[in-house]
Amino acid sequence: MKAAVIPERGVAPVLTEFREPEPRDGALLIDMDTAGLGGWDVLGAYRLGIEFPCVIRGEGVGRLKNGQRVYFGERSVQPFGAWAERTLVPAEEVWAVPDDVDDKTAISMGIAATGALVPLEKAAIQKGENVLILGATGTLGQIALQLARHMGAGRIVAAARSEESIQRLVSRGLADAGIKLGGADDVAALKDASNGGFDVVLDLVCGQPLLSALKATRWGARIMTIGTGAGRQISLDIADLLFRTLSCIGTGQRPSADRRAIWERLLQIDRENKIAIDYLDFSFDQAAQAWAAQVAGPHAKVTARMR
């Protein structure tokens, strides 16, 4: 079969022939329709111990032998993955897609939306509170802005390094204000936009942006950090955390049934709120270009039609 294959660790994928997945107990064969790609795929952290060559894992929507449309996340049976004509996935990771949900929505409400919902619910946003999303221009950030509104946030501020992307979020009404990070005085800019101090910060980048954001929070603030795009190590003045809570949240290591329940809840939230997401669409033959786009940081969800 045709597949987007990573030849060895650290090497970009190539479109080539790859062996067919064979049926086995406890796993289901899926004919692929649409595949998704995310930052976790190109970072490759989940690939520790995986055999090479392997198919890009990704996440996707496809069909079982009986024609049922299904979604699965980044848990294909090694060395298979979503970026192929067919894949093999543990049965508990294969979830039926409702007829009123399109492929791209099913994918976006999976890993990315779960990464936004879990920490925001842990932060327990109260009605009218001020919320800051650091690294807001990616798929997870775009979803987080809208979930924060759904949860009752008052003023919502988006911060990131791309001024064009930030202003687009504001113009679409996804954020009340936008801050371009990396300016002359990020702390002052964040404080000016905070409406007296942020109550909740969802940090998708860590590094200096997190340190700057802490200084723009007020007592009782809850800071949820889930990403490291701006650096994994910080030199923190503990005084900046006085009467505040900083939590490092993992969103993926939950039982399949729990993750499925979150996904189904997110599908319902999307029905009620019509969550807007930017997409960057490719064809299967453009797998290498899709990979390069994700590496570059597309400010959109990368997807591909597989046939």
N, C-alpha and C positions, 0 to 999 in steps of 0.2 A: 504494500500500500504506500501511498504518498504521505510524507510527514515532514514537519519542520524539526530537524534533528540537531541537537547540540553534540558535536563530535567528542569534546572533552571539556573539562572544567575550565571556565574562563574564555571559551571560544564561542563566537556568535553562531547562531543556528544556520543550517543550510536546508533547502528543500530537496529531499532525496527519497529513494525507496527505503522502506523500513519493514521489518518483519511484522506479520499480522499478529494481533493478540489472539490467544487461544482461550476458549471457554474454560472456566474452572469453578469449583464450588465456592459459593459466597461472593462471587463477582459477576457483574453484568457487562455484556458487550453493548457498546453504544455506537451507532452511526452518527457522525458529527454533522451538525448544521451550522452552529456559530460558536466561535471560541473567543475568549477574553484574555487579555494580558494585563498584568499589573506590575507595580514596582517590586513586589516580592519575587516575581519571576526573574527579572533581570539581575536583582541582587544575588539571587541564588542561595540565600542562607538556608532554606529548607532542603537543599540538595546535599547536605553533609551525609556521606555514606552511600549516596546513590551510585548506581553503575552507569558508565558511559560506554558507547553513545546512548542518548536517551532523547525522547520527544519532549518538547516544551510542555510542561505540565499545564499551566494556565487553569482556566475554568471554562465551562461551556454548557451548551444546550444541544441535545441530540435526540435520537429516537431508539427505543428498544426494538427488539424483533417484532413485537406486536403493534408497533406504530406509536406507542405512548411517548409523548414529549417529556423529557426529563432534564433536570439541571444537576450538575455536580461541581464541587470545588476542586481545590488543588490536591486531591488525594487519589489520583489514578494509581492503579497497580504499576509499579516500576517494571520496565523503563518507559511505559506508555504515558500519553498525555492528551490534552484537549486538541493540540495542534496537529491533527492527523485525520485521515479519513475515518478511522475507527479507533476506539480506545476501550480499555477495560477498567472498571471502577468497582470498588467494594460495594455490595448491595446496599448497606446502610447509608452510604454517601450519595445514593441516587434518589433524587426527590422529584415527584411529579410536578410538572409545570401546569398551572391552571390555564384553561383555554383563553381567558381574557388577558393573559400576560405575554407580551412579546419576548423574543429571545434576549434582546439587549437589556431589557428591564430585569428579567430573571437573573442575568449575570450581575448587573450592577447592584441589585439588592442582596447579593451574596456576600462575598468577602469584604468589599469596600463599605457597603452600608452597615454591615455588622461591626466593622471597625469604628464607625462613627456612633452607632446607637449604644453600644455597651458602655463606653466611658461617659457619654453624656447622661445616660440613665444613672450611672454610679454617682455622677456629680449632683444629681437631684435638683435640676434647675427649678427655681421658684418663679412664679409669675412676675414678670417685669424685670427680672435680673439682667445685668449687663454681661454679655458673653463675647469672648474673643476666640477666634479660630486662627491659630498660627499655621501657616502653610495651607491656606484656604483654597488655592486655585486648582488643586488636583481633584480627582473624582471623589475621594473620601472627604476632602474639605468642602466641596460643593454640596454633597449630601448632608454633611454636618451642619452647615449653615441653615439648611431647610428643616432639619430635625430639631435644631435648637428653637426655631420659630414655632414648630409644631408643639414643643414641650412648654411653651409659654414665655420664652425669653422676651425681654423688652428691647433693649438696644443690642444689636449684633454687629460686631466689627470683624472684617476679614483682613488678614495681614499675610503678605508674601513678598517675594522679590520681584515679581513681574508686575509693573505698574499697569500695563495694558490689560492683563488678565484681571487684576484687582478691580479696575474701574469698570470692567465689563460685568463683574458680579454686582457691583453697586447699581449700575444702570439697569440691570435686570430685576432689581429689587431683592436680591438674595442676601444682601448685607446693607446695613444702614450707613456704614462708612467703611473706607478702605485705607490701609496703611501700607506703603511700600517700605519694606524692611531694607536695611543697609544704607539708610540716609545719614545725615549729619548727626542726628540725635534721635534714635529710635525710641528711647525712654520718654522723651518729651512728647513725641508724636503719639505714642500709645496712650499716655496720660491725657492728652488733649482730647482723644477720641473716646475715652472710657466712660464718660458721663459720671465722673466722681470716683471711678475705680471699678475694675472688672470683678464680678462675683464668680465667674467660671471661665477657665481657660482650657481649651482643648488644644494641646500642643502636638503637632504632627512632625516637628523638625528638631527639637531639642537645641543644643548649642547656645550661642549668644542670644538668639531670639527669645528663648525661654527665660534667660536671665533678665533680659530687658522687660519682658512681659510681667515678671514677678513684681517689679517696681511700680507697675501700673495697676496692681490689684489692691483690694481693701481687706480689712479684717474679715475673716470668715470665708475668704475665697477658696475655691476648690480647683486645683490645677491637675489636669489629667494629661499625662504625656505618653504617647504611643508610637513615636517615630524618632528617627535620628538623622534625618537628611542634612541637618546643619551641624552635626557633630555629636559624638557619643559621650564626650567628657566635658564636664562643666566645673568651674571653680565657684562654688556657691557661698555667698554670705548668708549664714543661717538667720541673721536678723531679717532678711527679706521674706522668710517663711514664718515669722512670728504671727501666731493666731491665724495661720493658713494651713491648708493640707495639700501636699504634693504626692500624687499616686502615679506609679508606673503600671499601665494596664496592658495585659495580654488579652487578645480577643479570640484567638483561634483554637486554643487548647481546651476545648469543651467537648463533651460527648456529642455524638452525631445528632441524637434526638434533641438536645438543647439548641444546637446550631440550626437545625431544621425549623424548630419552633420560632426562633428569632427571624429567620428568613421569611417564613410565612407571615409573621407579624409585620415585617417590613413591606411585603407585597400589599398588605391591607393598608398600611400607612400611605403607600404610593397611590393606591386607588383613591384615597380620600384627599390627598394633597397634591398629586401630580408632580412628583419630585423631578426637577429639571436637571439634566446632566448633559454635559458636552461629550460628544463621541468623535473618535477619529477612526473611520472605517477603512478596512483593507479587504482585499481578496486573499484567499488561501495562498495563491502564487506570490503574494507580496509579504510573506512571513518575515523575510529578512528586513524589509523596510519597516514593518510593524515593530519588530524588535528594536531597531535603531531609534524609532520614534519614542518608544518607551524609555530607552536609555537616556534620551535627550530631555525627557520631562515634558510630556505633551499637554499638560493642563486639560486632559480629557481622558475618557475611558477608551482604550484601544480594543477594537473588536475586529473579527474577520469572518466573512461568510466562507464556509468550508466547501460549499458546492453550489 
